[in-house]
Amino acid sequence: MEGSRGCGPIYSRRSIRKFEKADIAKEDIIEIIRAGSAAPSAKNRQPWKCIVLGNESKEAFLGFMEKGIEREENISAMLPKSGSGLPDAKNTLRIMREAPVLVAVVNTNGGSPFSALDADERFMEICDSLSIGAFVENMLLQAEKMGIGTLWIANTCFAYQELVSYLHVQGQLIGAVALGYAAEHPDKRPRKAPEEIVEFRL
Ligand SMILES: Cc1cc2nc3c(=O)[nH]c(=O)nc-3n(C[C@H](O)[C@H](O)[C@H](O)COP(=O)(O)O)c2cc1C
């Protein structure tokens, strides 16, 4: 029964990195985004916006992501301490090319991550980022219920400037979600046990 221990979409969801070619119906994408927007958000600010990319717009987006990764690697790194993550970013790019649909997720209240924040602004940004995390997780769980595979992607960070210019959107690009029918069925990835992460002070 859904909701009982260890069952339901919370537990059956996996990050999917191989997708079938089949498209996702627009109504299904809307249903997934509707579930996202049912998430709680700090002060009910709902700081989220989605840009759904497929076909040419997806290829253009990924072209800019590739350019950003190449720039980071060979020209000028905006994230110099994260260079060891570039091979993984290239792998993510390959996976994104296979997915029929990408949903770019923007924090509409956010600014450039390359600008400094004072403490007030940082707390505000933390709250909006948490709200967007809840939004994305709801989307993943709804997709799982509908038999649609997902991958939550933050490797867009390596091409932050390129992608924001391409999308031409106000706010902070948080990442993307790849959607598609799964062409793999991975086993459960390891998790810390509750005993490892909780300290009861009852
Ligand atoms: C904020 C966030 C960013 C992520 N970014 C990427 C990514 O860019 N590329 C990727 O392949 N997986 C990415 N993942 C997926 C994680 O690697 C995955 O959730 C984790 O390994 C656990 O696997 P599971 O989702 O199948 O349980 C991301 C997950 C989260 C929550």
The ligand as an SDF file (V2000), in Angstrom:
LIG
                    3D

 31 33  0  0  0  0  0  0  0  0999 V2000
   20.6280   18.6480   -6.4560 C   0  0  0  0  0  0  0  0  0  0  0  0
   20.9590   17.4090   -7.2600 C   0  0  0  0  0  0  0  0  0  0  0  0
   21.7550   17.5320   -8.3730 C   0  0  0  0  0  0  0  0  0  0  0  0
   22.0600   16.4110   -9.1550 C   0  0  0  0  0  0  0  0  0  0  0  0
   22.7930   16.5880  -10.3060 N   0  0  0  0  0  0  0  0  0  0  0  0
   23.0530   15.5240  -11.0900 C   0  0  0  0  0  0  0  0  0  0  0  0
   23.7270   15.7030  -12.3190 C   0  0  0  0  0  0  0  0  0  0  0  0
   24.0580   16.8300  -12.7220 O   0  0  0  0  0  0  0  0  0  0  0  0
   24.0150   14.6050  -13.0580 N   0  0  0  0  0  0  0  0  0  0  0  0
   23.6290   13.3390  -12.6610 C   0  0  0  0  0  0  0  0  0  0  0  0
   23.9030   12.3790  -13.3920 O   0  0  0  0  0  0  0  0  0  0  0  0
   22.9390   13.1430  -11.5010 N   0  0  0  0  0  0  0  0  0  0  0  0
   22.6440   14.1950  -10.7290 C   0  0  0  0  0  0  0  0  0  0  0  0
   21.9100   14.0250   -9.5690 N   0  0  0  0  0  0  0  0  0  0  0  0
   21.4160   12.6800   -9.2040 C   0  0  0  0  0  0  0  0  0  0  0  0
   22.2060   12.0530   -8.0360 C   0  0  0  0  0  0  0  0  0  0  0  0
   23.4580   11.6230   -8.4950 O   0  0  0  0  0  0  0  0  0  0  0  0
   21.3630   10.8810   -7.4740 C   0  0  0  0  0  0  0  0  0  0  0  0
   20.1650   11.3880   -6.9350 O   0  0  0  0  0  0  0  0  0  0  0  0
   22.0980   10.1160   -6.3580 C   0  0  0  0  0  0  0  0  0  0  0  0
   23.2670    9.5080   -6.8710 O   0  0  0  0  0  0  0  0  0  0  0  0
   21.2070    9.0110   -5.7410 C   0  0  0  0  0  0  0  0  0  0  0  0
   20.6680    8.1480   -6.7400 O   0  0  0  0  0  0  0  0  0  0  0  0
   19.0810    7.9420   -6.8710 P   0  0  0  0  0  0  0  0  0  0  0  0
   18.4890    9.2690   -7.2580 O   0  0  0  0  0  0  0  0  0  0  0  0
   18.8850    6.9110   -7.9740 O   0  0  0  0  0  0  0  0  0  0  0  0
   18.5760    7.4700   -5.5600 O   0  0  0  0  0  0  0  0  0  0  0  0
   21.5830   15.1270   -8.7840 C   0  0  0  0  0  0  0  0  0  0  0  0
   20.7680   15.0140   -7.6540 C   0  0  0  0  0  0  0  0  0  0  0  0
   20.4450   16.1400   -6.9090 C   0  0  0  0  0  0  0  0  0  0  0  0
   19.5200   16.0010   -5.7190 C   0  0  0  0  0  0  0  0  0  0  0  0
  1  2  1  0
  2  3  1  0
  2 30  2  0
  3  4  2  0
  4  5  1  0
  4 28  1  0
  5  6  2  0
  6  7  1  0
  6 13  1  0
  7  8  2  0
  7  9  1  0
  9 10  1  0
 10 11  2  0
 10 12  1  0
 12 13  2  0
 13 14  1  0
 14 15  1  0
 14 28  1  0
 15 16  1  0
 16 17  1  0
 16 18  1  0
 18 19  1  0
 18 20  1  0
 20 21  1  0
 20 22  1  0
 22 23  1  0
 23 24  1  0
 24 25  2  0
 24 26  1  0
 24 27  1  0
 28 29  2  0
 29 30  1  0
 30 31  1  0
M  END
$$$$
